[in-house]
Amino acid sequence: MKKNIFYIGLTSLLIIGLIQTGCTVGSQKGDTDDNTNGEKIEITHALGTTVVNSNPQRVVALDFSVLENLDYMGIKPVAIPKSSIPAHLSKFKDDQSVVDVGSLTEVNLEKINEVQPDLIIMSQRLLDFYDQLSSIAPVLYPETVDSDNFMAVFEKNLDNLALIFNKKDEVEKAKSDIRKKVEEAKKITTASDDRALILLHNRGRFSAYGSGSRFGLIHDVLGVAEAAEGLSVHRHGNPVSSEFIQKADPDIIFIIDRSRVVENNTTNKEEIENLLIKETKAAKNDRIYYLNPEVWYLAGSGITSVNIMIDEVVQAF
C-alpha cells in the first residue's frame, strides 16, 4: 500500500467536548430577557450548572469542534479564536464580522466581553478561564471525548446543542449519517487482524495513544487492533522511544504531527521514520500514514472532523 500524506477533503458535513463526566439536560420556562420564547435550558456539567436562554443569538465558540457543529447547524458565532484555524474552517478567519479573540489556549477576555455574548462554549484547553468567562455570560463546558465511550459522548454533546438551539432534526440526521458511516468502516477495519500504533510527533519526540485516549476512535469506534495494549490514558499521551515503537512492531503506524500545526513546521519524514522505525512491519510494507493534524489535534470531535477521521483510518486498509 503506498505511503502518503493524505488529507481527505471534506465529506458530507455531517459537540464535542470535554471532561469525562455525563451531562444532564433540562428545560424550564423563565423570564424572556432577550429570548423570544422565554424557555431556559439547564445543563449540568463537571464544573457546575449552566442556565441559558434557548436559541441564543450571540454565541462565542472557543473550540474548533464546536465551530464545526455550529456551522453544520447554520449558526454563525460572533467570535472565535482565529489563531491556527484549520483550513476547512478558513471561511471564518476571513469573515470580518466574526471577532478574533485569540487562540485555543489563550483568549482575549476584553474582546469576548465587548461582543456581549448570550452563550460562550469553551473547551478543556481553556479550563483556567472558566470562572472569568462565566462572569461574562453563561458558559457551556461539554463532556470530553477522551474516553472509551467516544460515540456516546459525541452524541450527547450534539444533543445538548440541539436542545439549546432547537436543531433536533439537523442533529439527528448528523448522528444517523455518522452511525452508518461507522458501520460501513468497521466492515473494512475489523476484517483485518492488522495492529496499529497511534503516535503524536512533536519536535522529534513521540507519544503513543491507545484505547480510551483522545485518538481512541481508531480502536474504540472503528475496532482497529492495538499494537501496544495497556497504554495509560493521558491527554498528552505516553512518551515512548523509537525502541518502544520497534519492539511493538505495528502493522500500521498512524502519525499525527503536532509540530506541523502548532509551530507551522514542515513534516520531517526523515526525522520521524528513523532507522529503528524503518525496522517495523509498517515501514517495510509502506503503511505509515500521516493523519491531518488540523483535524485530529486541533479539532477531533466535531461532525466534520469525525467524518474525515473515519475516512483517513479506512484508507489504511
Residue pairs with C-beta under 8 A, 6 or more apart in sequence:
1 285
1 286
1 287
1 316
2 286
3 286
3 287
3 288
3 289
4 289
4 290
5 267
5 290
6 289
6 290
6 312
6 315
7 292
7 295
8 292
8 308
8 311
8 312
8 315
10 88
10 304
10 307
10 308
11 307
11 308
11 311
12 177
12 307
13 68
13 71
13 72
13 303
13 304
13 307
14 72
14 173
14 174
14 177
14 178
14 181
14 303
14 304
14 306
14 307
15 63
15 65
15 66
15 68
15 69
15 121
15 142
15 154
15 157
15 158
15 160
15 161
15 301
15 302
16 63
16 65
16 66
16 69
16 121
16 123
16 142
16 145
16 154
16 157
16 301
16 302
17 65
17 123
17 142
17 143
17 144
17 145
17 153
17 154
17 157
17 301
18 123
18 124
18 141
18 142
18 143
18 144
18 145
18 146
19 45
19 46
19 47
19 124
19 141
19 142
19 143
19 144
20 143
20 144
20 146
20 147
20 153
21 45
21 46
21 143
22 143
22 156
23 43
23 44
23 45
23 142
23 143
23 156
23 157
23 160
24 43
24 44
25 41
25 42
25 43
25 44
25 159
25 160
25 163
26 41
26 42
26 43
27 39
27 40
27 41
27 42
27 54
27 163
28 39
28 40
28 42
29 38
29 39
29 40
30 38
30 39
30 40
30 53
31 38
32 38
32 53
33 53
34 53
34 57
34 118
35 53
35 54
35 55
35 56
36 55
37 54
37 55
38 53
39 53
39 54
40 51
40 52
40 53
40 54
41 51
41 52
41 53
41 54
41 163
41 164
42 49
42 50
42 51
43 49
43 50
43 52
43 140
43 160
43 164
44 50
45 140
45 141
45 142
45 143
46 141
46 143
47 130
47 141
50 138
50 139
50 140
50 141
51 138
52 118
52 119
52 138
52 140
52 164
53 118
54 163
54 164
54 165
54 166
55 164
55 165
55 166
56 117
56 118
56 119
56 164
56 165
57 118
58 78
58 115
58 116
58 117
58 118
58 119
59 70
59 75
59 77
59 78
59 117
59 118
59 119
59 120
59 121
60 77
60 78
60 79
60 80
60 101
60 112
60 115
60 117
60 119
60 120
60 121
60 137
61 67
61 70
61 77
61 79
61 80
61 121
62 80
62 81
62 101
62 104
62 107
62 120
62 121
62 122
62 123
62 126
63 104
63 121
63 122
63 123
63 125
63 299
64 85
64 86
64 89
64 104
64 298
64 299
64 302
64 305
65 123
65 299
65 300
65 301
65 302
65 305
66 121
66 123
66 142
66 302
67 77
67 80
67 89
67 92
67 302
68 88
68 89
68 299
68 302
68 303
68 304
68 305
69 158
69 161
69 302
69 303
70 76
70 77
70 161
71 89
71 92
71 304
72 170
72 174
72 302
72 303
72 304
73 161
73 165
73 167
73 170
73 171
74 170
75 165
75 167
76 98
77 92
77 98
78 98
78 99
78 115
78 117
79 98
79 99
79 100
79 101
79 111
79 112
79 115
79 117
80 92
80 98
80 99
80 100
80 101
81 100
81 101
81 102
81 103
81 104
81 107
82 92
82 93
82 98
82 100
83 100
83 102
83 103
83 104
84 103
84 104
84 261
84 262
84 298
85 92
85 93
86 294
86 295
86 298
86 299
87 294
88 294
88 295
88 304
88 308
92 98
99 111
99 114
99 115
100 111
101 107
101 108
101 111
101 112
102 108
102 111
104 123
104 125
104 126
104 298
105 125
105 126
107 126
107 129
107 133
109 129
109 132
109 133
109 136
112 120
112 133
112 136
113 136
116 137
117 136
117 137
118 137
118 138
119 137
119 138
119 139
119 140
119 164
120 133
120 136
120 137
120 138
120 139
120 140
121 139
121 140
121 142
122 129
122 130
122 133
122 139
122 140
122 141
123 142
124 144
124 235
126 133
130 139
130 141
133 139
140 160
140 164
142 157
142 160
143 153
143 156
143 157
144 153
145 153
145 154
145 157
145 214
145 300
145 301
146 212
146 213
146 214
146 216
146 233
146 235
147 153
147 212
147 216
148 211
148 212
148 216
148 220
149 220
150 216
150 217
150 220
150 221
151 178
151 179
151 182
151 221
154 301
154 306
155 175
157 301
158 171
158 174
158 175
158 303
159 171
161 167
161 171
162 168
162 170
162 171
162 172
174 303
178 303
178 306
178 307
178 310
181 307
181 310
182 221
182 222
182 310
185 222
185 310
185 313
185 314
186 222
186 223
188 314
188 317
189 222
189 223
189 224
189 313
189 314
189 317
190 222
190 223
191 317
192 317
193 225
194 224
194 225
194 251
194 252
194 317
195 224
195 225
195 226
195 227
195 250
195 251
195 252
196 218
196 219
196 224
196 225
196 226
196 227
196 250
196 251
196 252
196 253
196 254
196 316
197 208
197 226
197 227
197 228
197 245
197 248
197 250
197 252
197 253
197 254
197 282
198 208
198 209
198 210
198 213
198 215
198 218
198 254
198 256
199 206
199 207
199 208
199 209
199 240
199 245
199 253
199 254
199 255
199 256
200 206
200 207
200 208
200 209
200 215
200 237
200 256
200 258
200 297
201 255
201 256
201 257
201 258
201 259
201 272
202 257
202 258
202 259
202 262
203 259
203 263
204 271
205 239
206 239
206 240
206 241
206 242
206 245
207 236
207 237
207 238
207 239
207 240
208 228
208 231
208 237
208 238
208 240
208 244
208 245
209 215
209 216
209 231
209 237
209 238
210 216
210 219
210 226
210 228
210 229
210 230
210 231
210 233
210 238
211 219
211 220
211 226
211 229
211 231
212 220
212 233
213 231
213 233
213 234
213 237
214 235
214 300
215 254
215 256
215 296
215 300
217 306
217 309
217 310
217 313
218 224
218 254
218 313
219 225
219 226
222 310
222 313
222 314
224 252
224 313
227 248
227 249
227 250
227 251
227 252
228 240
228 244
228 248
228 250
231 238
232 238
242 274
242 276
242 277
243 276
245 253
245 276
245 277
245 280
246 276
246 277
246 279
246 280
248 280
249 279
249 280
249 281
250 280
250 281
250 282
251 281
251 282
251 285
251 287
252 282
252 287
252 288
252 289
252 316
253 277
253 280
253 282
253 283
253 287
253 288
253 289
254 289
254 291
254 313
254 316
255 272
255 288
255 289
255 290
255 291
256 291
256 293
256 296
256 297
257 267
257 272
257 290
257 293
258 293
258 297
259 265
259 267
259 268
260 266
260 267
260 293
261 293
261 294
261 297
261 298
262 297
267 290
269 290
273 283
273 288
277 283
277 288
278 284
281 287
282 288
287 316
289 312
289 315
289 316
291 309
291 312
292 308
292 312
295 304
295 305
295 308
295 309
295 312
296 305
296 309
299 305
300 309
